[in-house]
Amino acid sequence: MTTQVRHFINAHKIMTPFVILAMMLHFDFYGVTAWLYLSLHGAYCGLWMIKEYCFRDKRFEKPIHPVAGCIFVFGMLGMYWFAPYLIISNAQSAPVSLMVVAIALVVVGVFFHFVSDAHKHAVLQIKKGLITNGLFKRSRNPNYLGEMLIYLGFALLAQHWLPFVALAYWWTFFVRNMINKDKSMARHAGFAQWKQQTGLFIPKLG
């Protein structure tokens, strides 16, 4: 079987809750912040696998060599494990105010990420072209916005600069993809007007 990008992404999602639990067992730390992180990230990974089954992103079906997939997909996604490692190995306890902010970011991020992906999938089953309604009415990439908010919430719980290194890498990657997507969609009628009334990923108000 030819390996695809999605295989390495899905492997990371499936392994993440077990990796976090293994860290908790290894460091013998079961604090509230660790359990909160496990519940948030674990739930997100579960939702991702439901999405994979119901309305997967066709972009991730791109073939990739197994070695490249292990290094450049799974390996780079592994940087997202910095946050739980720091929380658990240092037996950290985040203040309640920070936990509230993290939960809010993840919940809002999950909404934007999965609702927009489901909307896009449903519309593209009927017709190809621009999607300019729903969450796409004010943002050209609400799915990327959602993913950025989700991982920002995870990173904040670590109370350390290292998880933001992973965010900087992946956010740079996301922005590059969004710019390339704009170039690709520019061929569609109405793109110029839609671009004026939307933000690249942050919704444009007014």
MDAnalysis code that builds the backbone (N, CA, C; Angstrom):
import MDAnalysis as mda
import numpy as np

u = mda.Universe.empty(618, n_residues=206, atom_resindex=np.repeat(np.arange(206), 3), trajectory=True)
u.add_TopologyAttr("name", ["N", "CA", "C"] * 206)
u.add_TopologyAttr("resid", np.arange(1, 207))
u.add_TopologyAttr("resname", ["MET", "THR", "THR", "GLN", "VAL", "ARG", "HIS", "PHE", "ILE", "ASN", "ALA", "HIS", "LYS", "ILE", "MET", "THR", "PRO", "PHE", "VAL", "ILE", "LEU", "ALA", "MET", "MET", "LEU", "HIS", "PHE", "ASP", "PHE", "TYR", "GLY", "VAL", "THR", "ALA", "TRP", "LEU", "TYR", "LEU", "SER", "LEU", "HIS", "GLY", "ALA", "TYR", "CYS", "GLY", "LEU", "TRP", "MET", "ILE", "LYS", "GLU", "TYR", "CYS", "PHE", "ARG", "ASP", "LYS", "ARG", "PHE", "GLU", "LYS", "PRO", "ILE", "HIS", "PRO", "VAL", "ALA", "GLY", "CYS", "ILE", "PHE", "VAL", "PHE", "GLY", "MET", "LEU", "GLY", "MET", "TYR", "TRP", "PHE", "ALA", "PRO", "TYR", "LEU", "ILE", "ILE", "SER", "ASN", "ALA", "GLN", "SER", "ALA", "PRO", "VAL", "SER", "LEU", "MET", "VAL", "VAL", "ALA", "ILE", "ALA", "LEU", "VAL", "VAL", "VAL", "GLY", "VAL", "PHE", "PHE", "HIS", "PHE", "VAL", "SER", "ASP", "ALA", "HIS", "LYS", "HIS", "ALA", "VAL", "LEU", "GLN", "ILE", "LYS", "LYS", "GLY", "LEU", "ILE", "THR", "ASN", "GLY", "LEU", "PHE", "LYS", "ARG", "SER", "ARG", "ASN", "PRO", "ASN", "TYR", "LEU", "GLY", "GLU", "MET", "LEU", "ILE", "TYR", "LEU", "GLY", "PHE", "ALA", "LEU", "LEU", "ALA", "GLN", "HIS", "TRP", "LEU", "PRO", "PHE", "VAL", "ALA", "LEU", "ALA", "TYR", "TRP", "TRP", "THR", "PHE", "PHE", "VAL", "ARG", "ASN", "MET", "ILE", "ASN", "LYS", "ASP", "LYS", "SER", "MET", "ALA", "ARG", "HIS", "ALA", "GLY", "PHE", "ALA", "GLN", "TRP", "LYS", "GLN", "GLN", "THR", "GLY", "LEU", "PHE", "ILE", "PRO", "LYS", "LEU", "GLY"])
u.atoms.positions = np.array([
    [0.836, -1.198, 0.000],
    [0.000, 0.000, 0.000],
    [0.871, 1.248, 0.000],
    [0.545, 2.197, -0.856],
    [1.274, 3.451, -0.904],
    [0.914, 4.292, 0.316],
    [1.931, 4.792, 0.986],
    [1.652, 5.616, 2.161],
    [1.258, 7.023, 1.729],
    [0.335, 7.590, 2.462],
    [-0.157, 8.939, 2.201],
    [0.123, 9.817, 3.417],
    [0.098, 11.123, 3.188],
    [0.342, 12.067, 4.278],
    [-0.602, 11.796, 5.450],
    [-1.863, 11.494, 5.143],
    [-2.859, 11.294, 6.197],
    [-2.508, 10.124, 7.112],
    [-1.812, 9.132, 6.614],
    [-1.462, 7.989, 7.454],
    [-0.575, 8.414, 8.621],
    [0.340, 9.318, 8.377],
    [1.262, 9.764, 9.416],
    [0.584, 10.764, 10.359],
    [-0.313, 11.578, 9.805],
    [-1.093, 12.481, 10.656],
    [-1.984, 11.662, 11.586],
    [-2.676, 10.684, 11.026],
    [-3.584, 9.871, 11.832],
    [-2.836, 9.066, 12.887],
    [-1.651, 8.577, 12.543],
    [-0.849, 7.839, 13.521],
    [-0.511, 8.729, 14.709],
    [-0.189, 9.981, 14.426],
    [0.123, 10.922, 15.508],
    [-1.116, 11.176, 16.369],
    [-2.261, 11.357, 15.728],
    [-3.492, 11.621, 16.484],
    [-3.851, 10.435, 17.373],
    [-3.738, 9.229, 16.833],
    [-4.091, 8.033, 17.594],
    [-3.142, 7.836, 18.773],
    [-1.863, 8.107, 18.560],
    [-0.865, 7.857, 19.598],
    [-0.869, 8.917, 20.698],
    [-1.289, 10.132, 20.380],
    [-1.146, 11.245, 21.328],
    [-1.740, 10.964, 22.716],
    [-3.001, 10.520, 22.844],
    [-3.524, 10.268, 24.199],
    [-2.711, 9.223, 24.955],
    [-2.231, 8.197, 24.237],
    [-1.452, 7.150, 24.889],
    [-0.069, 7.655, 25.297],
    [0.510, 8.529, 24.486],
    [1.806, 9.128, 24.829],
    [1.671, 9.977, 26.085],
    [0.598, 10.763, 26.165],
    [0.381, 11.612, 27.343],
    [0.173, 10.746, 28.587],
    [-0.621, 9.694, 28.470],
    [-0.826, 8.786, 29.600],
    [0.486, 8.124, 30.018],
    [1.299, 7.747, 29.032],
    [2.597, 7.130, 29.342],
    [3.495, 8.114, 30.084],
    [3.447, 9.378, 29.705],
    [4.218, 10.401, 30.423],
    [3.742, 10.510, 31.868],
    [2.432, 10.504, 32.064],
    [1.878, 10.607, 33.417],
    [2.322, 9.424, 34.281],
    [2.320, 8.240, 33.691],
    [2.761, 7.060, 34.414],
    [4.256, 7.118, 34.702],
    [5.029, 7.516, 33.715],
    [6.492, 7.548, 33.867],
    [6.919, 8.540, 34.946],
    [6.324, 9.736, 34.925],
    [6.709, 10.773, 35.883],
    [5.859, 10.739, 37.154],
    [4.906, 9.797, 37.201],
    [4.035, 9.630, 38.367],
    [3.405, 10.963, 38.782],
    [2.839, 11.633, 37.769],
    [2.180, 12.918, 38.036],
    [0.770, 12.875, 37.465],
    [-0.211, 13.176, 38.315],
    [-1.613, 13.094, 37.916],
    [-2.361, 14.357, 38.353],
    [-1.687, 15.497, 38.172],
    [-2.288, 16.766, 38.566],
    [-3.440, 17.172, 37.656],
    [-4.206, 18.152, 38.104],
    [-5.366, 18.628, 37.350],
    [-4.966, 19.135, 35.972],
    [-3.844, 19.853, 35.893],
    [-3.422, 20.403, 34.604],
    [-3.096, 19.288, 33.612],
    [-2.470, 18.228, 34.104],
    [-2.146, 17.092, 33.232],
    [-3.424, 16.416, 32.725],
    [-4.378, 16.208, 33.640],
    [-5.642, 15.592, 33.222],
    [-6.418, 16.502, 32.268],
    [-6.374, 17.791, 32.528],
    [-7.053, 18.735, 31.633],
    [-6.435, 18.683, 30.249],
    [-5.100, 18.684, 30.211],
    [-4.433, 18.620, 28.908],
    [-4.809, 17.331, 28.180],
    [-4.776, 16.223, 28.898],
    [-5.123, 14.936, 28.279],
    [-6.547, 14.963, 27.736],
    [-7.484, 15.517, 28.500],
    [-8.877, 15.533, 28.054],
    [-9.052, 16.414, 26.826],
    [-8.421, 17.593, 26.815],
    [-8.570, 18.509, 25.687],
    [-7.914, 17.952, 24.428],
    [-6.657, 17.553, 24.554],
    [-5.938, 17.075, 23.365],
    [-6.471, 15.716, 22.923],
    [-6.816, 14.874, 23.893],
    [-7.361, 13.570, 23.542],
    [-8.701, 13.674, 22.830],
    [-9.561, 14.583, 23.310],
    [-10.857, 14.785, 22.656],
    [-10.676, 15.317, 21.244],
    [-9.736, 16.242, 21.091],
    [-9.466, 16.784, 19.754],
    [-9.007, 15.679, 18.807],
    [-8.122, 14.806, 19.282],
    [-7.640, 13.713, 18.430],
    [-8.783, 12.772, 18.062],
    [-9.685, 12.531, 19.010],
    [-10.842, 11.695, 18.713],
    [-11.738, 12.319, 17.653],
    [-11.964, 13.618, 17.764],
    [-12.766, 14.322, 16.765],
    [-12.093, 14.286, 15.396],
    [-10.772, 14.404, 15.396],
    [-10.043, 14.334, 14.124],
    [-10.279, 12.993, 13.442],
    [-10.251, 11.908, 14.194],
    [-10.437, 10.590, 13.603],
    [-11.876, 10.400, 13.120],
    [-12.845, 11.008, 13.799],
    [-14.225, 10.979, 13.301],
    [-14.303, 11.728, 11.975],
    [-13.644, 12.874, 11.924],
    [-13.613, 13.636, 10.678],
    [-12.941, 12.833, 9.574],
    [-11.866, 12.133, 9.900],
    [-11.158, 11.312, 8.921],
    [-12.090, 10.263, 8.327],
    [-12.948, 9.701, 9.148],
    [-13.871, 8.670, 8.687],
    [-15.028, 9.269, 7.889],
    [-15.513, 10.442, 8.307],
    [-16.738, 10.996, 7.728],
    [-16.490, 11.978, 6.585],
    [-15.488, 12.854, 6.731],
    [-15.250, 13.857, 5.687],
    [-13.785, 14.278, 5.679],
    [-12.937, 13.328, 5.332],
    [-11.497, 13.587, 5.350],
    [-11.095, 14.644, 4.317],
    [-10.003, 15.304, 4.597],
    [-9.451, 16.306, 3.695],
    [-8.665, 15.603, 2.598],
    [-9.081, 15.787, 1.359],
    [-8.454, 15.111, 0.225],
    [-6.994, 15.501, 0.047],
    [-6.612, 16.688, 0.541],
    [-5.216, 17.118, 0.390],
    [-4.256, 16.146, 1.062],
    [-4.721, 15.506, 2.133],
    [-3.848, 14.626, 2.894],
    [-3.750, 13.229, 2.295],
    [-4.398, 13.018, 1.150],
    [-4.269, 11.742, 0.455],
    [-3.063, 11.730, -0.489],
    [-2.286, 12.803, -0.454],
    [-1.092, 12.898, -1.293],
    [-0.082, 11.819, -0.900],
    [0.443, 11.064, -1.888],
    [1.437, 10.018, -1.569],
    [2.717, 10.628, -1.005],
    [3.362, 9.899, -0.123],
    [4.627, 10.340, 0.450],
    [5.454, 9.105, 0.792],
    [6.768, 9.212, 0.611],
    [7.657, 8.098, 0.951],
    [7.598, 7.865, 2.463],
    [7.605, 6.607, 2.903],
    [7.500, 6.328, 4.341],
    [8.541, 7.049, 5.196],
    [9.779, 7.133, 4.709],
    [10.831, 7.811, 5.479],
    [10.522, 9.298, 5.593],
    [10.127, 9.897, 4.477],
    [9.773, 11.320, 4.496],
    [8.569, 11.557, 5.393],
    [7.605, 10.650, 5.356],
    [6.428, 10.786, 6.198],
    [6.769, 10.716, 7.675],
    [7.664, 9.803, 8.027],
    [8.069, 9.673, 9.429],
    [8.803, 10.912, 9.921],
    [9.649, 11.484, 9.056],
    [10.478, 12.619, 9.476],
    [9.706, 13.932, 9.392],
    [9.141, 14.200, 8.219],
    [8.596, 15.529, 7.953],
    [7.116, 15.695, 8.320],
    [6.418, 14.603, 8.553],
    [5.023, 14.712, 8.983],
    [4.928, 14.283, 10.446],
    [5.130, 12.995, 10.722],
    [5.001, 12.508, 12.088],
    [6.011, 13.172, 13.014],
    [7.253, 13.268, 12.554],
    [8.305, 13.847, 13.384],
    [8.039, 15.295, 13.744],
    [7.601, 16.083, 12.762],
    [7.346, 17.497, 13.030],
    [6.088, 17.674, 13.873],
    [5.090, 16.823, 13.662],
    [3.907, 16.863, 14.528],
    [4.269, 16.501, 15.963],
    [5.326, 15.710, 16.119],
    [5.768, 15.330, 17.447],
    [6.160, 16.516, 18.316],
    [6.451, 17.662, 17.682],
    [6.773, 18.856, 18.468],
    [5.595, 19.291, 19.322],
    [4.393, 18.892, 18.932],
    [3.217, 19.235, 19.733],
    [3.211, 18.510, 21.081],
    [4.095, 17.533, 21.247],
    [4.191, 16.835, 22.529],
    [5.079, 17.581, 23.529],
    [5.682, 18.687, 23.092],
    [6.478, 19.491, 24.033],
    [5.623, 19.931, 25.217],
    [4.416, 20.412, 24.928],
    [3.563, 20.972, 25.981],
    [3.224, 19.940, 27.061],
    [2.688, 18.762, 26.708],
    [2.389, 17.809, 27.779],
    [3.639, 17.322, 28.503],
    [4.742, 17.212, 27.783],
    [5.987, 16.780, 28.444],
    [6.393, 17.777, 29.522],
    [6.341, 19.058, 29.199],
    [6.731, 20.082, 30.166],
    [5.785, 20.110, 31.357],
    [4.494, 19.990, 31.079],
    [3.508, 19.993, 32.166],
    [3.741, 18.823, 33.114],
    [3.904, 17.649, 32.543],
    [3.966, 16.425, 33.353],
    [5.340, 16.240, 33.998],
    [6.413, 16.453, 33.243],
    [7.753, 16.246, 33.806],
    [8.074, 17.261, 34.896],
    [7.496, 18.454, 34.805],
    [7.739, 19.493, 35.811],
    [6.637, 19.564, 36.867],
    [5.677, 18.635, 36.789],
    [4.562, 18.595, 37.753],
    [3.906, 19.968, 37.891],
    [3.573, 20.560, 36.751],
    [3.045, 21.922, 36.752],
    [1.565, 21.960, 37.108],
    [1.195, 23.055, 37.733],
    [-0.214, 23.336, 38.014],
    [-0.518, 24.725, 37.466],
    [-1.320, 24.780, 36.434],
    [-1.676, 26.069, 35.838],
    [-2.722, 26.757, 36.698],
    [-2.677, 28.094, 36.793],
    [-3.730, 28.807, 37.525],
    [-5.084, 28.612, 36.852],
    [-6.126, 28.706, 37.635],
    [-7.476, 28.484, 37.110],
    [-7.776, 29.434, 35.955],
    [-7.342, 30.688, 36.072],
    [-7.606, 31.663, 35.009],
    [-7.003, 31.218, 33.687],
    [-5.807, 30.632, 33.735],
    [-5.157, 30.168, 32.505],
    [-5.878, 28.949, 31.945],
    [-6.339, 28.074, 32.820],
    [-7.079, 26.900, 32.365],
    [-8.379, 27.318, 31.681],
    [-9.035, 28.335, 32.225],
    [-10.282, 28.832, 31.623],
    [-10.009, 29.378, 30.224],
    [-8.934, 30.155, 30.085],
    [-8.575, 30.712, 28.781],
    [-8.254, 29.587, 27.794],
    [-7.481, 28.593, 28.242],
    [-7.106, 27.480, 27.368],
    [-8.337, 26.702, 26.897],
    [-9.248, 26.411, 27.822],
    [-10.469, 25.677, 27.460],
    [-11.281, 26.478, 26.444],
    [-11.415, 27.782, 26.672],
    [-12.188, 28.619, 25.753],
    [-11.561, 28.627, 24.362],
    [-10.241, 28.750, 24.297],
    [-9.560, 28.757, 23.003],
    [-9.773, 27.441, 22.262],
    [-9.658, 26.338, 22.978],
    [-9.816, 25.031, 22.344],
    [-11.257, 24.827, 21.859],
    [-12.224, 25.203, 22.678],
    [-13.637, 25.026, 22.287],
    [-13.960, 25.870, 21.052],
    [-13.569, 27.139, 21.071],
    [-13.818, 28.004, 19.906],
    [-13.058, 27.480, 18.693],
    [-11.813, 27.032, 18.912],
    [-11.027, 26.488, 17.809],
    [-11.650, 25.256, 17.199],
    [-12.146, 24.357, 18.047],
    [-12.807, 23.143, 17.547],
    [-14.025, 23.513, 16.700],
    [-14.783, 24.511, 17.149],
    [-15.951, 24.951, 16.378],
    [-15.534, 25.407, 14.982],
    [-14.593, 26.337, 14.912],
    [-14.175, 26.858, 13.611],
    [-13.568, 25.759, 12.737],
    [-12.738, 24.922, 13.333],
    [-12.022, 23.907, 12.553],
    [-12.965, 22.877, 11.940],
    [-13.795, 22.257, 12.779],
    [-14.592, 21.136, 12.294],
    [-15.863, 21.582, 11.572],
    [-16.477, 22.677, 12.014],
    [-17.667, 23.163, 11.310],
    [-17.310, 23.611, 9.898],
    [-16.202, 24.339, 9.763],
    [-15.820, 24.814, 8.431],
    [-15.411, 23.665, 7.526],
    [-14.708, 22.666, 8.069],
    [-14.324, 21.512, 7.245],
    [-15.548, 20.718, 6.807],
    [-16.530, 20.560, 7.710],
    [-17.752, 19.842, 7.349],
    [-18.546, 20.615, 6.299],
    [-18.616, 21.935, 6.469],
    [-19.303, 22.783, 5.507],
    [-18.644, 22.680, 4.132],
    [-17.330, 22.793, 4.114],
    [-16.597, 22.707, 2.842],
    [-16.830, 21.366, 2.158],
    [-16.760, 20.304, 2.930],
    [-16.959, 18.971, 2.366],
    [-18.352, 18.836, 1.758],
    [-19.384, 19.306, 2.480],
    [-20.757, 19.179, 2.006],
    [-20.987, 19.977, 0.730],
    [-20.486, 21.212, 0.696],
    [-20.691, 22.069, -0.475],
    [-19.979, 21.498, -1.695],
    [-18.744, 21.023, -1.505],
    [-17.969, 20.525, -2.646],
    [-18.519, 19.217, -3.203],
    [-19.376, 18.532, -2.441],
    [-20.052, 17.351, -2.984],
    [-21.095, 17.744, -4.023],
    [-21.574, 18.995, -3.910],
    [-22.626, 19.474, -4.803],
    [-22.071, 20.270, -5.963],
    [-21.130, 21.176, -5.640],
    [-20.554, 22.016, -6.700],
    [-19.133, 22.398, -6.338],
    [-18.323, 22.592, -7.356],
    [-16.949, 23.031, -7.161],
    [-16.899, 24.557, -7.230],
    [-15.810, 25.116, -6.733],
    [-15.647, 26.566, -6.811],
    [-15.527, 27.198, -5.437],
    [-15.703, 28.504, -5.394],
    [-15.575, 29.243, -4.153],
    [-16.703, 28.928, -3.182],
    [-16.374, 28.906, -1.909],
    [-17.380, 28.801, -0.856],
    [-17.337, 30.121, -0.107],
    [-18.391, 30.909, -0.238],
    [-18.366, 32.282, 0.283],
    [-19.445, 32.550, 1.327],
    [-20.051, 31.497, 1.851],
    [-21.079, 31.696, 2.882],
    [-20.665, 30.976, 4.158],
    [-21.530, 31.021, 5.164],
    [-21.200, 30.384, 6.429],
    [-19.959, 31.015, 7.058],
    [-19.107, 30.187, 7.650],
    [-17.890, 30.697, 8.270],
    [-16.917, 31.276, 7.245],
    [-17.113, 30.925, 5.982],
    [-16.236, 31.445, 4.922],
    [-16.674, 32.825, 4.434],
    [-17.741, 33.350, 4.986],
    [-18.233, 34.657, 4.549],
    [-17.291, 35.779, 4.948],
    [-16.619, 35.626, 6.098],
    [-15.723, 36.672, 6.600],
    [-14.280, 36.215, 6.729],
    [-14.038, 34.933, 6.568],
    [-12.679, 34.392, 6.656],
    [-12.474, 33.397, 5.526],
    [-11.335, 33.501, 4.847],
    [-11.066, 32.566, 3.761],
    [-10.539, 31.224, 4.275],
    [-10.108, 31.197, 5.518],
    [-9.536, 29.964, 6.072],
    [-9.952, 29.765, 7.535],
    [-11.258, 29.643, 7.802],
    [-11.686, 29.454, 9.197],
    [-11.191, 28.145, 9.798],
    [-10.921, 27.137, 8.945],
    [-10.404, 25.870, 9.458],
    [-8.997, 26.036, 10.019],
    [-8.159, 26.806, 9.323],
    [-6.819, 27.071, 9.842],
    [-6.893, 27.914, 11.114],
    [-7.788, 28.884, 11.145],
    [-7.972, 29.692, 12.346],
    [-8.301, 28.790, 13.528],
    [-9.211, 27.844, 13.305],
    [-9.592, 26.936, 14.373],
    [-8.426, 26.113, 14.883],
    [-7.639, 25.575, 13.966],
    [-6.501, 24.749, 14.379],
    [-5.470, 25.573, 15.142],
    [-5.273, 26.807, 14.719],
    [-4.325, 27.687, 15.409],
    [-4.797, 27.991, 16.832],
    [-6.088, 28.206, 17.008],
    [-6.623, 28.473, 18.342],
    [-6.512, 27.242, 19.241],
    [-6.771, 26.078, 18.674],
    [-6.695, 24.840, 19.447],
    [-5.296, 24.653, 20.028],
    [-4.287, 24.745, 19.176],
    [-2.926, 24.489, 19.647],
    [-2.374, 25.639, 20.477],
    [-2.915, 26.838, 20.311],
    [-2.548, 27.942, 21.196],
    [-3.031, 27.634, 22.617],
    [-4.254, 27.117, 22.727],
    [-4.773, 26.723, 24.034],
    [-3.918, 25.656, 24.686],
    [-3.496, 24.651, 23.901],
    [-2.628, 23.603, 24.442],
    [-1.302, 24.185, 24.931],
    [-0.700, 25.055, 24.112],
    [0.618, 25.615, 24.431],
    [0.584, 26.461, 25.696],
    [-0.491, 27.213, 25.887],
    [-0.582, 28.095, 27.050],
    [-0.522, 27.314, 28.359],
    [-1.082, 26.118, 28.372],
    [-1.104, 25.324, 29.594],
    [0.296, 24.952, 30.068],
    [1.261, 24.904, 29.146],
    [2.627, 24.515, 29.517],
    [3.379, 25.623, 30.242],
    [2.945, 26.874, 30.068],
    [3.592, 28.019, 30.714],
    [5.099, 28.030, 30.438],
    [5.446, 27.804, 29.171],
    [6.856, 27.718, 28.768],
    [6.954, 28.162, 27.317],
    [8.123, 28.661, 26.951],
    [8.302, 29.170, 25.586],
    [8.445, 28.058, 24.546],
    [8.879, 26.856, 24.952],
    [9.213, 25.818, 23.976],
    [8.037, 25.407, 23.084],
    [6.819, 25.203, 23.621],
    [5.708, 24.837, 22.729],
    [5.428, 25.890, 21.658],
    [5.810, 27.138, 21.921],
    [5.575, 28.180, 20.929],
    [6.550, 28.083, 19.749],
    [7.635, 27.332, 19.927],
    [8.527, 27.037, 18.801],
    [7.782, 26.176, 17.789],
    [7.065, 25.171, 18.310],
    [6.249, 24.318, 17.430],
    [5.170, 25.135, 16.754],
    [4.520, 26.020, 17.504],
    [3.481, 26.872, 16.917],
    [4.051, 27.746, 15.816],
    [5.226, 28.326, 16.058],
    [5.839, 29.200, 15.051],
    [6.101, 28.429, 13.761],
    [6.594, 27.196, 13.889],
    [6.854, 26.374, 12.700],
    [5.564, 26.084, 11.950],
    [4.562, 25.570, 12.669],
    [3.331, 25.151, 12.003],
    [2.515, 26.341, 11.524],
    [2.511, 27.445, 12.260],
    [1.763, 28.613, 11.808],
    [2.380, 29.201, 10.556],
    [3.723, 29.175, 10.462],
    [4.389, 29.619, 9.229],
    [3.974, 28.733, 8.063],
    [3.910, 27.430, 8.330],
    [3.476, 26.466, 7.321],
    [2.032, 26.729, 6.909],
    [1.156, 27.004, 7.885],
    [-0.247, 27.282, 7.596],
    [-0.398, 28.538, 6.735],
    [0.304, 29.599, 7.115],
    [0.197, 30.860, 6.366],
    [0.670, 30.670, 4.936],
    [1.744, 29.928, 4.747],
    [2.225, 29.644, 3.391],
    [1.163, 28.903, 2.588],
    [0.512, 27.920, 3.220],
    [-0.555, 27.186, 2.538],
    [-1.732, 28.093, 2.186],
    [-2.071, 29.014, 3.094],
    [-3.185, 29.920, 2.845],
    [-2.882, 30.849, 1.677],
    [-1.651, 31.333, 1.609],
    [-1.256, 32.212, 0.508],
    [-1.293, 31.455, -0.811],
    [-0.787, 30.227, -0.817],
    [-0.824, 29.414, -2.033],
    [-2.259, 29.092, -2.438],
    [-3.118, 28.883, -1.437],
    [-4.529, 28.623, -1.716],
    [-5.169, 29.836, -2.379],
    [-4.841, 31.030, -1.901],
    [-5.343, 32.257, -2.517],
    [-4.951, 32.329, -3.990],
    [-3.701, 31.996, -4.273],
    [-3.222, 32.041, -5.659],
    [-3.982, 31.053, -6.529],
    [-4.270, 29.892, -5.973],
    [-5.001, 28.877, -6.723],
    [-6.452, 29.286, -6.958],
    [-7.090, 29.886, -5.943],
    [-8.504, 30.247, -6.053],
    [-8.723, 31.530, -6.851],
    [-7.658, 32.268, -7.107],
    [-7.789, 33.545, -7.818],
    [-8.363, 33.370, -9.225],
    [-8.323, 32.148, -9.744],
    [-8.842, 31.908, -11.092],
    [-10.364, 31.895, -11.137],
    [-11.003, 31.772, -9.985],
    [-12.461, 31.686, -9.936],
    [-13.096, 33.077, -10.017],
    [-14.200, 33.154, -10.727],
    [-14.949, 34.411, -10.803],
    [-15.441, 34.801, -9.420],
    [-15.312, 36.054, -9.091],
    [-15.782, 36.558, -7.810],
    [-14.749, 36.505, -6.704],
    [-13.559, 35.979, -7.001],
    [-12.557, 35.861, -5.939],
    [-12.100, 37.218, -5.426],
    [-11.876, 38.166, -6.338],
    [-11.371, 39.481, -5.926],
    [-12.322, 40.161, -4.935],
    [-13.626, 40.082, -5.215],
    [-14.609, 40.690, -4.324],
    [-14.653, 39.954, -2.982],
    [-14.608, 38.636, -3.033],
    [-14.624, 37.833, -1.811],
    [-13.392, 38.117, -0.956],
    [-12.247, 38.272, -1.612],
    [-11.014, 38.559, -0.885],
    [-11.099, 39.891, -0.155],
    [-11.773, 40.863, -0.771],
    [-11.894, 42.188, -0.149],
    [-12.743, 42.149, 1.123],
    [-13.712, 41.261, 1.161],
    [-14.637, 41.239, 2.300],
    [-14.273, 40.194, 3.355],
    [-13.127, 39.513, 3.166],
    [-12.705, 38.479, 4.114],
    [-11.282, 38.729, 4.595],
    [-10.956, 38.125, 5.736],
    [-9.583, 38.103, 6.207],
    [-8.932, 36.804, 5.778],
    [-7.610, 36.780, 5.764],
    [-6.904, 35.559, 5.371],
    [-7.308, 34.396, 6.270],
    [-7.342, 34.646, 7.572],
    [-7.884, 33.620, 8.486],
    [-8.683, 34.266, 9.636],
    [-8.279, 35.435, 10.097],
    [-9.074, 36.142, 11.101],
    [-10.272, 36.778, 10.415],
    [-11.497, 36.506, 10.879],
    [-12.689, 37.065, 10.214],
    [-12.636, 38.589, 10.126],
    [-12.990, 39.089, 8.957],
    [-13.022, 40.526, 8.730],
    [-14.416, 41.035, 9.068],
    [-14.498, 41.942, 10.008],
    [-15.787, 42.457, 10.448],
    [-16.158, 43.709, 9.691],
    [-17.468, 43.957, 9.583],
    [-17.931, 45.173, 8.917],
    [-18.102, 45.015, 7.424],
])
